[in-house]
Amino acid sequence: MSTRAPRRIAPYGFLAPAIVLFTLFFALPIGYAIYLSLRTAHVKGLGLGSKAREEVWAGLDNYTGALGDPELLAGAGRVLRYGAIVVPVMLGLALLFALLLDSARTRFGSFSRLAIFLPYAVPGISASLLWGFLYVPSVSPGYFLLRAAGLDGPDLLQGSGLYLALANIAVWGGTGFNMVVIYTSLRAVPAQLYEAARLDGCSEYGIAVRIKIPLVTPALVLTFFFSAIATLQVFAEPMTLRPLANTLSTTWSPYMKVYRDAFVQGGLYSAAATAVVIAAVTLLLSLVFLKLVNRRATEAGT
């Protein structure tokens, strides 16, 4: 009896640090945001004095305002257009790089993998600052070379070029991570399949299209899921480029609107409701996507 009790307690001891961190930095903030989203500030009289403002119950009023906010809907539309550029290009490049690195003719494979993955290790704010200086015509060496050649470069911080500028930062930083996921899946494919295909006269292109890509479809689905979620949560890139671009408003993305409402305009309660709405939509899309993937896996297994 004396030895069984420690054995039963031991797993909980190993889990305790993760549970504490999850509770402090994930569960409690979410719970507090939900609490704030159901409250509002009531101002008495002229709003002067320490007791002039009090927190009162608001019910679902903050959520009603968030769902009907045209700025939030417009920001969601911009993020969807941004994601329509980022996700296909990033996954296409990641798949291409993974196939090239998995090829038998590839040289300097270790260096190439590190070089492709390295931008992912650069923080998003630092990457946005670096690319931002390259986008400004007055300080960019690229624009200097174009002017020396007598050419006019495109303005990437205005109009439709802004989507390309923001998408380029995301693609540059995220392709390496997705490449590693797909490449790892490729390395798990038995080499005998490739050898049998070569004996049948299949070219390297045919092996890639008919064998490699179908077998790494689960990895492609996983990377698509992660990339879509990251796209919906875009914040650092437009927030960092905003001082350089006049066309970037404070509500360009939904999370930028949450930041403005909470920390610029002081609308903490409405911002909390907007954040909860965004989190709920993201969770709903994740559950629907996972259900579709599981159904496909079940149908494939049968």
C-alpha positions, 0 to 999 in steps of 0.5 A: 500500500505504501508504494502504490500511493506514490505511483498514483500521485507521480503522474499528476506531479509531472502534469502539475507544471503544465496544468499550472501554466495552462491555468494561469496563462490560458484558462484564466485570461479567457475566463476574465475576457468572457467576464469583461465581455458581459460587463460595461461601465456606468457613468454617474453625473459628470463622471468626476470622482473615484465613484463616478464610474462603476462596472455593471452587468451588460448581458449580451449588449457588447456581443450585439454591438460587436457582431453588428460593427461594420469596422469588424466586418470590413476587417474580416473581409480584408483578412480573408483577401489577405489569406487568399494570397498567403495560404496558397502561395506559402503552402505551394512554396513549402511543398515545392521546397520539400520535394526538391530537398527530398530529391535524390539529386539534391546537394547541400541538403542540410544547408538548404533546409536551414536556409529555408527554415531560418526566416521562421526563427525571426520574430514577426515584428523584426521581420516586419521592420526589415521588410518595411524599410525595403518597401519605403522608396526613399531608403530601400536599396531595391528602389535605388537600383530601379531608379539607377536603371531608369525604372519606377518601382511599384508602391507596395504600401498603397492600394492593392500593393499593400496586400502583396507587401503584407503577404510577402512577409507572412510567406517569407516567415512561414514557408520554412515551418511548413516545409519542415512538416511536409519534408518530415512526412516525405522522409517517412515514406518507404524508399522501396516505393520510389525504387519500384516506381523507377524500375517501372520507368517513372520519372522523378516528376512522376514520382513526385506527382503520383506518389509523394504528393498523395502520401503527404496529403495529411501533412498538407491538410495539417499545414493548411489548418495551421496557416489558416488559423495564423492568417485569421490572427494576423496582427504584428505585420500590419501593426508594425507597417502602419507608421509607414503606410497611410492606407493601413487603418487602426482597424485593418484586421480584427485584432487591430480593432480589438487593440484600438478599442481596448488600449486607445479608446478605452473600450475594454468591455466591447473589445473583450466581447470582440475578442471572444467573438473572434475566438469563437469563430476560430474555434468553430472553424477549427471544429468543422475542419477537424470533423471534415478531416476525420470523416475523410480519414474514416471513409478512406479507412473503410 
